[in-house]
Amino acid sequence: MGLMILTMGELNPSVQNYPLRGIMQLVDMFQEQFGQLLGRWEFFAGNEMSLLREQVYHSPDDSISSTFSILTKYYQHILALIFAVKEINDSPHILPNLTLGFRMYDNYAGTYTSYTTMKLFSKQKKFIPNFKCETQNKLISVIGALYSGISFKMTRILSIYKVPQITYGSPLHKNDSSEAHSFYQMAPNEAHQYKAIVQLLVHFKWTWIGILFKEEDGERFVRTISSMFSPHRICVAFLKRLKPFYLSTVLDDMDWLVEMYLFLMKSNANVVIIYERNMMILRVLLYLPQMELVPKEPKGKVWIMVAQTDLASYFYQRKWDIQAFYGALSFTVNSNEAPGFQQFLQTINPFLSRDDGFIKIVWAHAFDCVFPKLPVTEETNDLCSGQEKLETLPGAFFEMTMSSYSYGVYNAVYAVAHTIQAMWSCLFRQRRNGEKAFLQDLQPWKLHSFLKKIVFNNSAGDQVSFDENGELTSGFDIVNWVTFPNQSIHHVKVGKIVPWVSSSKNFNIQDDAITWPSSFNQTLPISSCTKTCLPGYFKQKQEGKQFCCYDCLLCPEGRISSHHDIDACSECPQDQFASKKHDSCIMKTLTFLSYENYLGMSLAILAISFSLFTLLVLVTFVKHHNTPIVKANNRDLTYMLLVSLLLCFLCTFQFLIPPGNIICLFRQISFAIVFSMAVSCVLAKTIIVLLAFMATKPGSRVRKWVGRELAISIVLSCSLIQAVICTIWLATSPPFPDMDLHSETAEIILQCNEGSVTMFYSVLSYMGFLAASSFTVAFLSRKLPSSFNEAKFITFSMLIFCSVWVSFVPSYLSTKGKYMVAVEIFSILASSAALLSCIFFPKCFLIFLRPNLNIREELIRKKH
């Protein structure tokens, strides 16, 4: 008893249309080598595989014959089928009482697909559709072709009879529900591959991509993949359709080929995605340098090939170099090596494999030899001996490792076998009348319910099952091509895509395992419209171009970009500042106006100097306290003024200490009170001078006000008012420590926040009021006739005092950071020094240099 699986092979992918090899002198070679007629071999296996017949296939009316060319690499798909069937028939665990057979047809690039499919439903050797009464050799399922177009043609007929079709090549796109239930795919959903391509481009930061495609499937691929690029900031540099060309139009196509080649090599897109079946047109393009039609030094490209693409050579391409594909990356369906397959390939011999109708023609094309029954040509004049070994063939002609397509065929055969096994077990439990009842009930349409749920582990240890859409629950391998001058290819698996895990973990690639094209010196290729923007720069889009094309501009002041290709620069945290290259943030240093820097040191030296000078004046006045010049205009006020000025100079040191809670509370308060006391003393002096003059007039009642008590009252009352203002300040919004993060680029300035700005300027305003009052009274008293009259000196000192503090306000508001503190210190020192020098310098001059004038007699003489 036997069951039959039909498969459509892929040895003849082209019909009557031949690719260009070179210029006109090569046309004769084409015509001679393509002149061989390749027919169809139909064979099927019953209890054992036996060749039924070999015939040259003609069209149904026997009036048209077609000429085909062979791709020997695809012969492995046939051998994988034979190997799987042989394993199943030899196994006692799968279908032990049944023999699995198969019938194989060449698809002729889809020319006679519909006719051959209808022939399945007619009696063997006769074309009578819907008439088949054989109980043996029943058609159970069909393994579809390598390309989706042919599988679709078969589906239109097979879906009517509900015969399961398992495709092993290009994924099919199901247009309706009837198609969805008629076939199964030994490949995962193509959407997973699209996502994987995008993930690969994003992983290597390739943003400028070229796409070459061919045929209708390529257009669908381009539409889908292009829509996925924009969200990931990837642009299509160029989109070129590889048009078919024919032997009769070689000269016309030559211009197009040269133009296309030059365009590819001049493009700055170093990564190109290819969607072509066997890369025939691309190989012709890359062969042009060998014919000296274009420059011989091609620019290196990273070719990315989808799972539908494979490198397969025709016999006339035996000497074509494939080094241009060195370092290419391709996506293939997850696959492994089936145990024993390579040993099986090593046993293949054209003289021993009598049941294989394909092997001799494949052997002749692969090893460039002829069998006695085949015509001898000039180029293939060696007889095939049978001693040739498949493992010696270049990878473009045949590979010893099982390809992903052959792995799909292998799994497809096992899927059918396991499905029949499951169906048999189910029926056997229901019936006990043996195999006869099983064969009668075994109808192709009944396999669907079992095939959808089938799950098994193959000999390579991989689990095989279909999802609800009839697609293989598998992922994709990322394969790196390492080619050699002898046309051998080493496929290195460098990554994989596992669709059923989370999106963050479904993509895995080993960068170190990848061999890049030699032109990139084993460094990661860069594919972008413009050069990468270095850290410190940001991207600005170029007008009229895609968003991937941009200029690199330096980040503005205070902003940085720490990575490549940043769209916008970012600000540093407040406690950091941008480096000179604008590529990183640097921590700011804490600073304040202190003795350690030159400005603070200079102000401290001035404060010390003025303090010593004030102290010297005070000592001098105490020592000469009985002299007329000291006694004049209230000696107690003089001492109070000198002490106040000394405290004014000393209070500046509070501004040179690190700002803290206590310092911030008291430095402005102490300065305000001490300064108010000094100005009050000056005001009291001027008032006493004015009252003293008025008291000298006969009958004046002002005399009783002139005295020590009035001076002290003026000083205390004026100082007390300032103290009240300061108390309100402390009670409502006191000063507190703060940090200025913005005044200096590289520094954080520790400072005292004044709390209430209103209260701060109220304190200054009150001091200004006292100063203005003193200036006014002194100005009115400046010409009074009296010896040692201080009014004129006070007038000048208060003029300087008021000028300093009037200029202080705009200066203070226009500066920032520690320079604000420096302005205030300088104003304190300048105004205090003005009072000290203008009031006390003339008196010291008389004491030290003109002591003869500091006597009572001189005072009386001047008075009279």
C-alpha positions in Angstrom: 0.0 0.0 0.0 1.3 3.5 -0.7 0.4 7.1 -0.4 1.6 9.9 -2.7 2.9 13.4 -2.1 3.3 15.7 -5.1 5.9 18.3 -5.3 6.7 21.1 -7.8 10.4 21.5 -8.2 12.5 24.6 -9.0 15.2 23.5 -11.4 14.0 25.7 -14.2 13.3 29.2 -13.0 13.3 31.0 -16.3 11.5 30.4 -19.6 12.9 31.7 -22.9 14.3 34.8 -21.2 18.0 34.7 -20.5 20.1 37.1 -18.4 22.9 39.1 -20.0 26.4 38.0 -19.5 28.4 40.4 -21.4 28.8 42.3 -24.6 28.0 41.2 -28.1 30.8 38.7 -28.6 29.3 36.6 -25.8 25.9 36.2 -27.5 27.0 33.2 -29.5 28.0 31.4 -26.3 24.5 32.1 -24.9 22.7 30.7 -27.9 24.8 27.6 -27.9 24.6 26.8 -24.2 20.9 27.6 -23.9 20.1 25.5 -26.9 19.7 22.3 -24.9 16.2 21.1 -24.3 15.4 20.1 -20.7 12.3 18.0 -20.3 10.2 16.9 -17.5 10.8 13.8 -15.4 7.8 12.4 -13.6 8.5 9.8 -11.0 6.7 8.4 -8.1 7.4 5.9 -5.3 5.4 3.0 -4.2 6.9 0.3 -2.1 10.2 1.5 -3.4 11.1 4.5 -5.5 11.2 3.6 -9.2 11.5 5.7 -12.2 8.5 5.3 -14.4 9.5 7.1 -17.5 11.5 9.9 -18.8 10.1 12.1 -21.5 10.5 15.5 -23.0 7.6 17.6 -22.0 5.6 19.5 -24.6 2.7 21.7 -24.4 -0.8 20.1 -24.2 -1.2 20.3 -27.9 2.2 18.9 -28.5 3.0 21.8 -30.9 5.1 24.0 -28.6 8.3 23.0 -26.9 10.2 25.3 -24.5 13.8 25.7 -23.6 14.9 26.0 -20.0 18.1 26.6 -18.0 19.0 24.9 -14.8 20.0 26.1 -11.4 21.8 23.1 -9.9 21.7 24.6 -6.4 18.0 23.9 -6.1 18.6 20.2 -6.7 19.2 19.9 -3.0 15.4 20.5 -2.5 14.7 17.3 -4.4 17.3 15.4 -2.4 15.8 16.7 0.8 12.5 15.3 -0.2 14.0 11.9 -1.2 15.9 11.8 2.1 12.8 12.6 4.2 10.7 10.0 2.4 13.4 7.4 2.7 13.8 8.1 6.5 10.1 7.8 7.0 9.8 4.5 5.1 12.7 3.0 6.9 11.4 4.1 10.3 9.3 1.6 12.3 7.8 4.4 14.3 6.1 6.4 11.6 3.6 4.8 9.3 4.9 1.3 9.9 2.4 -0.4 7.6 2.3 2.2 4.8 4.8 3.3 2.2 5.0 6.9 1.5 5.7 7.8 -2.1 5.9 11.0 -4.2 5.5 12.2 -7.8 7.6 15.2 -8.8 7.0 17.8 -11.5 9.2 20.6 -12.8 7.2 23.8 -12.7 8.7 25.3 -15.9 8.4 28.7 -14.2 4.7 28.3 -14.0 4.1 27.8 -17.7 2.1 24.5 -17.3 1.3 24.7 -13.6 -2.5 24.6 -14.0 -2.3 21.8 -16.6 -0.1 19.7 -14.3 -2.3 20.4 -11.3 -5.4 19.2 -13.1 -3.6 16.1 -14.3 -3.3 15.1 -10.6 -7.0 14.5 -10.6 -7.1 12.3 -13.6 -6.1 8.7 -14.2 -2.4 8.1 -14.4 -0.9 8.4 -18.0 -4.2 9.9 -19.2 -5.5 13.4 -18.9 -9.1 12.9 -17.9 -9.8 15.4 -15.1 -12.1 14.2 -12.2 -11.7 10.6 -13.3 -9.4 8.6 -10.9 -10.4 5.3 -9.5 -7.1 4.1 -8.1 -7.2 3.0 -4.4 -3.4 2.7 -4.4 -1.1 5.7 -4.8 -3.7 8.1 -3.5 -2.9 11.8 -3.6 -2.8 13.0 -0.1 -1.1 16.4 -0.2 1.0 18.7 -2.4 4.3 20.4 -1.5 4.2 23.7 -3.4 6.8 25.4 -5.4 9.6 27.7 -4.3 7.9 30.8 -5.5 4.6 32.1 -4.4 3.2 32.8 -7.8 3.3 29.2 -8.8 1.8 28.0 -5.5 -1.1 30.4 -6.0 -1.8 28.9 -9.4 -1.9 25.5 -7.8 -4.1 26.8 -4.9 -6.9 27.9 -7.3 -7.4 24.2 -8.3 -6.4 22.4 -5.1 -8.7 24.5 -2.9 -11.6 23.2 -4.9 -10.7 19.7 -4.0 -9.5 20.7 -0.5 -6.2 19.1 -1.0 -3.6 20.4 1.5 -0.8 22.3 0.0 2.4 22.9 2.0 4.6 25.6 0.6 8.3 25.7 1.5 9.5 28.8 -0.3 8.2 32.4 -0.4 5.4 33.2 2.0 2.0 33.5 0.5 -0.4 36.3 1.1 -3.9 34.8 1.5 -6.5 36.9 -0.3 -9.6 35.1 0.9 -10.8 32.5 3.4 -10.9 29.6 0.8 -7.2 30.2 0.1 -6.5 30.5 3.8 -7.7 27.0 4.5 -6.1 25.3 1.5 -2.4 25.6 2.1 0.2 25.8 4.9 3.5 27.5 5.0 6.8 26.1 6.1 7.8 29.7 6.9 6.7 32.2 9.5 4.6 35.2 8.8 6.5 37.6 6.6 5.6 40.5 8.9 8.1 39.1 11.4 10.8 39.5 8.8 9.9 43.1 8.1 10.2 43.9 11.8 13.5 42.0 11.9 14.9 44.1 9.0 13.9 47.3 10.7 15.4 46.1 14.0 18.6 45.2 12.2 18.9 48.7 10.7 18.1 50.4 14.0 20.6 48.2 15.8 23.5 49.3 13.5 22.1 52.8 13.2 21.8 52.6 9.4 19.4 55.3 8.4 20.1 55.8 4.6 19.0 52.6 2.8 18.8 51.6 -0.8 16.3 49.1 -2.1 16.5 46.9 -5.2 13.5 44.8 -6.1 12.0 42.8 -8.8 8.6 41.4 -9.7 5.2 42.0 -8.1 6.2 40.5 -4.7 9.0 43.1 -4.6 6.5 45.9 -5.0 4.5 44.6 -2.0 7.6 44.3 0.0 8.7 47.9 -0.8 5.3 49.3 0.2 5.3 47.4 3.5 8.9 48.0 4.5 8.9 51.7 3.5 5.9 52.4 5.8 7.9 51.0 8.7 11.0 53.1 8.1 9.7 56.6 9.1 8.8 55.8 12.7 12.3 54.6 13.2 13.9 57.6 11.5 15.1 55.6 8.5 15.0 57.0 5.0 15.0 55.3 1.6 18.0 56.7 -0.4 16.9 55.1 -3.6 14.3 52.7 -4.9 15.2 50.9 -8.0 13.3 48.2 -9.9 15.4 45.6 -11.6 13.7 45.3 -15.0 13.9 42.1 -17.0 15.9 42.1 -20.1 16.2 39.7 -23.0 18.9 38.3 -25.3 17.3 40.0 -28.2 17.8 43.4 -26.5 21.3 43.0 -25.1 22.6 46.2 -26.7 19.7 48.2 -25.4 20.0 46.8 -22.0 23.7 47.4 -21.8 23.2 51.2 -21.4 20.7 50.6 -18.6 23.1 48.1 -16.9 26.0 50.5 -16.9 23.8 53.4 -15.8 22.4 51.3 -13.0 25.9 50.1 -11.9 27.3 53.6 -11.8 24.3 54.8 -9.8 24.7 52.1 -7.2 28.4 52.7 -6.8 28.1 56.5 -6.6 25.3 56.4 -4.0 26.3 57.1 -0.4 23.9 54.5 0.8 26.3 51.8 2.0 23.5 49.4 2.9 21.2 48.0 0.2 18.2 45.7 0.7 17.7 43.2 -2.2 14.4 41.5 -3.1 15.2 39.3 -6.0 14.9 35.5 -6.4 18.4 34.4 -7.2 20.1 37.8 -7.6 20.6 37.2 -11.3 20.3 40.8 -12.4 22.5 42.0 -9.5 25.1 39.5 -10.3 25.1 40.7 -13.9 25.6 44.3 -12.7 28.5 43.3 -10.4 30.0 41.3 -13.3 30.4 44.5 -15.4 33.8 45.4 -13.9 35.3 42.1 -15.1 34.3 43.0 -18.6 36.0 46.4 -18.2 32.8 48.2 -19.0 32.9 50.1 -15.7 35.7 50.9 -13.2 37.2 47.7 -11.7 37.2 48.9 -8.1 33.6 48.7 -7.0 32.5 50.6 -3.9 31.8 48.3 -1.0 28.2 47.7 -0.1 26.5 45.8 2.7 23.9 43.7 0.9 20.9 42.7 3.0 18.9 39.8 1.5 15.4 38.8 2.5 14.4 35.2 3.1 13.1 35.0 -0.5 16.5 35.6 -1.9 19.3 33.1 -2.6 22.5 33.0 -4.5 22.3 30.4 -7.2 24.5 30.3 -10.4 23.8 29.1 -13.9 26.4 26.9 -15.6 27.7 29.8 -17.6 28.4 31.7 -14.4 31.0 29.2 -13.4 33.8 31.7 -13.5 32.0 34.7 -12.2 33.4 36.2 -9.0 31.1 36.3 -6.0 33.5 38.3 -3.8 31.2 41.3 -4.1 28.8 39.5 -1.7 31.5 39.1 1.0 30.1 40.2 4.3 26.5 40.3 3.1 23.7 39.7 5.6 20.6 37.6 4.8 17.5 36.4 6.6 16.6 32.8 6.5 13.9 30.7 8.1 15.2 29.0 11.3 16.9 25.8 10.2 19.3 23.1 11.4 21.2 20.3 9.9 19.2 17.1 9.7 21.3 14.2 11.0 22.6 12.0 8.2 21.8 14.4 5.4 25.4 15.2 4.5 26.3 11.6 4.5 23.3 10.9 2.2 24.5 13.6 -0.2 28.0 12.0 -0.3 26.4 8.8 -1.6 24.7 10.5 -4.5 26.0 9.1 -7.8 24.5 9.5 -11.3 25.3 5.9 -12.2 23.8 4.4 -9.0 20.7 6.6 -8.7 18.8 5.0 -11.4 15.4 6.2 -10.0 16.4 9.9 -10.2 15.5 11.4 -13.6 17.0 14.7 -12.7 20.5 13.7 -11.5 22.2 13.4 -14.9 21.2 16.7 -16.2 22.1 18.3 -12.9 25.4 16.5 -12.8 26.3 17.6 -16.3 25.6 21.2 -15.6 27.2 21.2 -12.2 30.5 19.5 -13.2 30.7 20.7 -16.7 30.7 17.2 -18.2 28.5 15.1 -20.4 27.0 11.7 -20.4 27.3 9.5 -23.5 23.7 10.0 -24.5 23.9 13.9 -24.2 25.3 16.0 -27.0 28.9 17.1 -26.5 29.6 20.8 -26.9 32.9 22.6 -27.1 32.9 23.8 -23.6 31.6 20.6 -22.0 33.6 17.9 -23.8 34.5 15.9 -20.7 32.6 12.7 -20.0 31.0 12.4 -16.5 32.8 9.6 -14.7 30.7 9.4 -11.5 33.8 10.1 -9.4 32.8 13.7 -9.1 31.8 14.8 -5.6 29.1 17.2 -4.7 31.2 18.6 -1.8 33.7 20.0 -4.4 31.2 22.3 -6.0 31.1 26.0 -5.2 28.3 27.1 -2.9 26.6 29.0 -5.7 26.1 25.7 -7.5 25.5 23.3 -4.6 25.8 23.3 -0.9 26.4 20.3 1.4 24.8 22.0 4.4 21.0 21.8 4.4 19.6 25.1 3.3 16.5 26.7 4.9 14.4 25.8 1.8 15.5 22.1 1.9 14.8 22.2 5.6 11.3 23.3 4.8 10.8 20.5 2.4 12.2 18.0 4.9 9.8 19.3 7.6 6.9 19.4 5.2 7.2 15.7 4.4 7.4 14.9 8.1 4.4 17.1 8.8 2.3 15.1 6.3 3.6 11.8 7.7 2.8 12.8 11.3 -0.6 14.0 10.2 -1.4 10.7 8.6 -0.1 8.9 11.7 -2.4 11.0 13.9 -5.4 10.5 11.6 -4.7 6.7 11.5 -4.5 6.5 15.3 -7.8 8.3 15.6 -9.6 6.1 13.2 -8.0 3.0 14.5 -9.4 3.7 18.0 -12.9 4.1 16.4 -12.7 1.1 14.1 -11.0 -2.3 14.3 -11.4 -3.6 10.8 -7.8 -2.8 9.7 -6.1 -0.8 7.2 -8.6 -1.3 4.4 -11.1 0.9 6.2 -8.4 3.4 6.8 -7.5 3.8 3.2 -11.1 4.2 2.2 -11.6 6.9 4.8 -8.3 8.6 4.1 -9.4 11.6 2.0 -7.2 14.7 1.5 -9.8 17.1 2.9 -9.8 15.2 6.2 -6.2 16.0 6.8 -6.8 19.7 7.4 -8.2 19.3 10.9 -5.2 17.2 11.9 -2.6 19.2 10.0 -3.6 22.4 11.8 -3.0 20.9 15.2 0.1 18.8 14.4 3.0 19.3 16.7 6.2 17.2 16.6 9.9 17.4 17.0 12.0 16.6 14.0 15.3 14.7 14.0 17.2 18.0 14.4 15.4 18.7 17.7 13.3 21.6 16.4 9.6 21.7 17.1 7.3 21.9 14.1 3.8 23.3 14.3 1.5 25.7 12.5 -0.4 28.6 14.0 -4.0 29.5 13.4 -3.1 31.0 10.0 -1.4 27.9 8.8 2.1 29.5 9.1 5.1 27.8 10.7 5.6 28.9 14.3 9.2 29.7 13.8 11.5 32.7 13.5 14.3 33.8 11.3 18.1 33.4 11.4 20.4 36.3 10.5 23.2 34.8 8.4 26.5 36.4 7.5 28.1 35.4 4.1 31.8 34.7 4.0 32.7 34.1 0.3 36.0 32.9 -1.1 37.6 33.3 -4.5 36.8 29.7 -5.5 33.0 30.6 -5.2 32.5 28.7 -2.0 30.3 30.3 0.6 30.4 29.9 4.4 27.1 30.9 6.0 27.6 32.0 9.6 24.6 32.4 11.9 25.1 35.7 13.7 21.7 36.3 15.1 18.0 35.2 15.2 14.5 36.6 15.6 12.1 34.9 17.9 8.7 36.5 17.3 6.8 34.9 20.2 8.9 36.5 22.9 8.6 40.2 24.1 9.6 42.8 21.6 12.6 43.8 23.7 14.1 40.3 23.6 13.0 38.9 20.3 16.0 40.3 18.4 19.4 38.9 19.1 22.6 39.5 17.1 26.3 39.0 17.8 28.2 42.0 16.5 31.6 40.5 17.1 30.8 37.4 14.9 30.0 39.5 11.8 32.5 39.7 9.0 32.1 43.0 7.1 33.0 43.7 3.5 36.7 44.1 3.1 36.4 47.7 1.9 35.3 48.7 5.4 38.4 47.3 7.0 36.4 45.2 9.4 34.8 48.2 11.0 31.1 48.8 11.3 29.9 50.3 8.1 28.1 53.7 8.3 25.1 54.3 6.1 23.7 57.8 6.5 22.8 60.7 4.3 25.3 63.0 6.0 28.1 62.4 8.4 27.3 61.6 12.0 26.9 64.6 14.2 29.5 64.3 17.0 28.6 65.0 20.7 28.4 68.7 21.1 26.5 69.2 17.9 22.8 68.9 16.9 21.1 68.1 13.7 19.4 70.7 11.6 17.4 69.4 8.6 18.5 70.4 5.1 15.8 72.2 3.2 14.2 70.3 0.4 15.6 66.9 1.5 14.5 64.0 3.6 14.7 64.2 7.3 17.8 61.9 7.3 19.8 64.7 5.6 20.9 67.4 7.9 23.7 69.8 8.9 25.6 69.5 12.2 25.6 72.7 14.2 27.3 73.5 17.5 25.1 73.5 20.5 24.2 77.0 21.8 25.9 78.3 24.9 24.8 76.5 28.0 23.5 73.4 26.2 25.1 70.1 25.4 24.6 66.9 23.4 26.3 63.9 24.8 25.4 61.4 22.0 25.8 61.2 18.3 23.0 62.6 16.0 21.0 64.5 18.6 18.0 66.3 17.3 18.2 69.1 19.9 20.7 70.0 22.6 19.7 69.7 26.2 20.3 72.0 29.2 22.6 70.9 32.0 21.2 70.6 35.5 21.3 73.8 37.5 24.3 72.6 39.5 26.3 71.8 36.4 27.5 73.7 33.3 28.4 72.8 29.7 31.9 72.0 28.8 33.8 74.0 26.1 33.0 71.3 23.5 29.4 71.2 24.6 29.5 67.4 24.9 29.2 67.0 28.7 28.1 68.7 31.9 30.6 69.6 34.6 29.8 70.1 38.2 29.9 73.8 39.3 32.2 74.7 42.1 30.9 76.4 45.3 32.3 79.8 45.8 31.7 83.2 47.5 33.5 86.4 48.0 36.3 85.5 50.4 39.8 86.4 51.4 41.2 83.8 49.1 40.5 85.6 45.8 42.1 88.8 44.8 39.0 90.9 45.0 38.1 89.8 48.5 41.7 90.1 49.6 41.9 93.7 48.2 38.7 94.8 50.0 39.9 93.1 53.3 43.2 95.0 53.1 41.4 98.3 52.6 39.0 97.6 55.5 42.0 96.8 57.7 43.8 99.9 56.6 40.9 102.2 57.3 40.2 100.5 60.6 43.7 101.1 61.7 43.7 104.6 60.5 40.3 105.2 62.4 41.8 103.7 65.5 44.9 105.9 65.1 42.7 109.0 64.9 40.7 107.9 67.9 43.9 107.4 69.9 45.1 110.8 68.8 41.9 112.5 69.8 41.9 110.8 73.2 45.5 111.8 73.8 44.7 115.4 72.8 41.3 115.5 74.3 42.0 118.8 76.2 43.1 120.7 73.1 40.6 123.2 71.6 40.3 121.4 68.3 39.1 118.2 70.0 36.8 120.1 72.4 35.3 122.1 69.6 31.8 120.9 68.5 31.2 118.3 71.2 34.0 115.9 72.1 31.6 113.0 72.9 30.1 113.1 69.4 33.5 112.9 68.0 34.3 109.8 69.9 31.0 108.3 69.0 31.5 109.0 65.3 35.0 107.5 65.3 33.8 104.4 67.1 30.9 104.1 64.6 33.2 104.5 61.7 35.5 101.9 63.1 32.6 99.5 63.4 31.5 100.4 59.9 34.9 99.3 58.6 35.0 96.2 60.7 31.4 95.1 59.7 32.6 94.6 56.1 34.4 91.4 57.2 31.0 89.8 57.8 30.5 90.0 54.0 33.8 88.0 53.4 32.7 85.0 55.6 30.9 82.0 54.1 27.2 82.8 54.2 25.4 81.0 57.0 22.2 81.5 58.9 23.7 83.8 61.6 25.9 85.7 59.2 23.0 86.4 56.9 20.7 87.5 59.7 23.2 90.0 61.2 25.5 91.4 58.5 22.9 93.7 56.9 21.3 94.5 60.2 24.6 95.4 61.9 25.7 97.4 58.9 22.4 99.4 58.9 22.5 100.2 62.6 26.2 101.1 62.8 26.0 103.2 59.7 22.8 105.0 60.9 24.7 105.7 64.2 27.6 107.2 62.3 25.3 109.4 60.1 23.3 110.4 63.2 26.5 111.5 64.8 27.3 113.7 61.8 23.7 115.0 61.8 24.0 115.8 65.5 27.3 117.7 64.9 25.7 119.8 62.2 22.7 120.6 64.4 24.9 121.5 67.3 26.9 123.9 65.1 23.7 125.6 63.9 22.2 125.8 67.4 25.5 127.1 68.9 25.6 130.0 66.4 22.0 130.8 67.2 22.7 130.7 70.9 25.3 133.4 70.7 22.7 136.0 69.8 21.6 138.2 72.7 18.3 137.0 74.3 18.2 133.7 72.4 16.2 130.9 73.9 18.1 128.3 72.0 21.0 128.4 74.5 19.2 126.0 76.8 19.1 123.3 74.0 22.7 123.4 73.3 24.4 120.7 75.4 25.5 117.2 75.6 22.0 115.8 76.2 20.7 117.0 72.8 23.5 115.4 70.9 23.1 112.0 72.6 19.3 112.2 72.1 19.7 112.9 68.4 22.1 109.9 68.0 20.0 107.5 70.0 16.6 108.5 68.5 17.9 108.2 64.9 19.6 104.9 65.6 16.6 103.6 67.4 14.3 104.3 64.4 16.7 102.2 62.2 16.7 99.5 64.8 12.9 99.3 64.7 13.0 99.0 60.9 15.5 96.2 61.1 13.4 94.4 63.8 10.4 94.5 61.5 12.6 93.2 58.7 13.7 90.3 60.9 10.2 89.5 62.0 8.6 89.5 58.6 11.1 88.2 56.0 14.6 87.9 57.4 17.6 87.3 55.2 18.7 83.6 54.7 21.5 81.7 53.0 21.0 81.1 49.3 22.8 79.9 46.2 23.1 81.8 42.9 23.2 79.2 40.2 23.0 81.5 37.2 25.3 84.4 37.6 28.5 82.5 36.9 28.8 79.7 34.3 31.1 77.4 36.2 30.4 78.5 39.8 27.6 78.2 42.3 27.8 81.4 44.4 26.9 81.2 48.1 25.2 84.3 49.1 22.6 85.8 51.4 19.2 86.3 50.1 17.9 89.6 51.5 14.4 88.1 52.1 12.3 91.2 51.7 13.7 93.5 49.1 11.3 96.2 50.3 12.8 96.2 53.8 16.3 96.2 52.5 15.7 99.3 50.4 13.8 100.8 53.4 16.9 100.5 55.5 18.9 102.2 52.7 16.3 104.8 52.2 16.4 105.7 55.9 20.1 106.1 55.8 19.8 108.2 52.8 17.3 110.4 54.6 19.7 110.9 57.5 22.5 111.6 55.0 20.4 114.1 53.1 19.4 115.8 56.4 23.0 116.1 57.5 24.0 117.5 54.1 21.2 120.0 54.2 22.0 121.3 57.7 25.7 121.3 57.0 25.2 123.2 53.8 23.2 125.9 55.7 25.9 126.1 58.4 29.0 126.1 56.2 29.6 129.9 56.3 28.9 130.5 60.0 31.7 132.6 61.5 33.3 130.3 64.0 36.7 128.9 64.7 37.1 125.3 63.9 33.8 125.3 62.1 33.2 121.7 60.9 30.2 122.5 58.8 32.1 123.0 55.6 34.0 119.7 56.1 30.7 117.9 56.9 29.1 119.3 53.8 31.8 118.0 51.6 31.9 114.6 53.3 28.1 114.2 53.1 28.3 115.2 49.4 30.7 112.3 48.8 28.6 110.0 51.1 25.4 110.7 49.2 27.1 110.3 45.8 28.5 106.9 46.8 25.1 105.6 48.0 23.2 107.1 45.1 25.5 105.3 42.6 25.3 102.2 44.8 21.7 101.4 43.8 22.1 101.1 40.0 25.5 99.4 40.5 24.1 96.9 42.9 21.2 96.1 40.7 23.3 95.7 37.6 25.8 93.2 39.1 25.3 89.6 40.0 26.8 87.0 42.3 29.7 87.9 44.5 30.2 91.2 42.6 27.0 92.5 44.3 28.7 91.8 47.6 31.8 93.5 46.4 29.8 96.6 45.4 28.2 96.9 48.8 31.6 96.4 50.6 33.1 99.1 48.4 30.2 101.5 49.1 30.6 101.0 52.8 34.4 101.5 52.7 34.1 104.5 50.4 31.4 106.3 52.3 33.0 105.6 55.7 36.4 106.7 54.4 34.8 109.9 53.0 33.5 110.8 56.5 36.8 109.9 58.1 39.0 111.8 55.8 36.9 114.9 55.2 36.0 115.4 58.9 39.1 114.3 60.7 42.0 114.8 58.2 42.0 118.7 58.7 42.0 118.2 62.5 44.8 115.7 62.4 46.7 118.1 60.2 46.5 120.8 62.8 47.3 118.4 65.6 50.4 117.0 64.0 51.6 119.6 61.6 50.3 122.9 63.1 50.2 122.4 66.8 50.8 126.2 67.3 47.3 126.8 65.9 45.7 124.3 68.4 45.8 126.7 71.4 43.2 128.8 73.2 45.0 132.1 72.4 44.8 131.4 68.7 41.1 130.6 69.0 40.4 133.9 70.9 42.6 135.9 68.4 40.7 134.5 65.5 37.4 135.2 67.2 38.2 138.9 67.7 
